[in-house]
Amino acid sequence: MKTKIAFIFVAVLSALTFTSNALALRVVTTFTVLADITKNIAGSYAQVESLTPIGAEIHEYEPTSRDLVALNRSDLIITNGLGVEKWFERFYQRAKKIPVVVASEGVEPSLINEGPYAGKPNPHGWMSLTNAYIYVQNITAALVKYDPANKAGYEANAKAYIEKLNKMENDVRTFISKNNLSGVYLITSESAFSYLARDIGLRYDSIWPVNAEDVGTPAQITRIINLVRDNGIKVVFSGSTMDIKPMQVIMKETGAQFGGYLYVDTLTDVDGPVPTYLDMLQKTVYTIVDGYNKTLTK
């Protein structure tokens, strides 16, 4: 009899837990970085998922029918904005009208200065020690607005997350201060790191502005070859999801060394180098500094 009662109790408890989860705010983000930030703020008060999977190319992602189902079941959509998710604008027209919040609202844009996108904001606003706080504030405000009953919980989680962000930023800036990066040029494939370069005082350039149809063209490669030669640049980097072949041409022509892969558009799984947004920011800075330090010891 006791066994039967215990079984019934567990079944009822499971049903209540399922009901509670089913009633939680359902949030969809456009990519994994936003999902990670949102999960840290949401905690147990909301269900959060990313449309684009780990490792996906977020600029030209092709949504699936499963994505449409997830979108239509959601209560809130969080996007980056700044033009990074062109695919989402078309995709959203096929979905029911669900509130959309732009996480980059209020970010001071870093403008692209080359090619057909010249004068437009660089879309990679999340790659910034400074902008990270803006993203947290905007996402917290959105969760509170659309689920006011859990306001206290969201704000408490946000406060705890900001404390982690503060510690990570302090660690990164201390690490930078111990290494002389004055006047250093950061060269990457895509122009995804202009905000971070601005944060830590690096000069910056890239082969192409954003991942689009025209990437790694002869004219783009030639321009960076000349820049590397003229400025004595000894190390270059590439994004983890980007074609490295154009950068390999530059390395061959200039003798510049490869400093490592930088993560920007997607997180990795838990066993990878950047399973969280904070890991991504820290790992990127450490890779840049380590890449330059290796050239100084040779």
Buried (B, 14 or more C-beta within 10 A) or exposed (E): EEEEEEEEEEEEEEEEEEEEEEEBBBBBBBBBBBBBBBBBBBBEBBBBBBBBEBBBBBBEBEBEEEBBEBBEEBBBBBBBBBBBBBBBEEBBEEBEEBEBBBBBBEBEBBEBBBBEBEEBBBBBBBBBBBBBBBBBBBBBBBBBEBBEEBBEBBBEBBEEBBEEBEEBBEEBBEBBEEBEBEEBBBBBBBBBBBBBBBBBEBEBBBBBBBBBEEBBBEEBBEBBBEBBBEBEBBBBBBBBBBBBEBBEBBBEBBEBBBBBBBBBBBBBEEEBEBBBBBBBBBBBBBBBBBBBBBEEEE
